[in-house]
Amino acid sequence: MIARSCDGFERTYDSGCFYDVTFRPAAFATKVRPRPGGLRWPAMTAAQERAWSRIDGVGIAP
């Protein structure tokens, strides 16, 4: 979709198209810090959940 719009932008702005059709983003897991369980599910063991749920400000409010 983006690559197809290059011709229109070229006609309007006469500056070339800088979209790289060969670009492939890295996996999301390479961009964010992993959860305690890494890529496995569940991300936390039941013991980890109990320990973390006692930390004030951590988790989802009821």
Secondary structure, DSSP 8 states (H G I E B T S, - for coil): -HHHHHHHHHHHH-S-----TT-----GGGTS---TTTTSSSSS-HHHHHHHHTSTT-S---
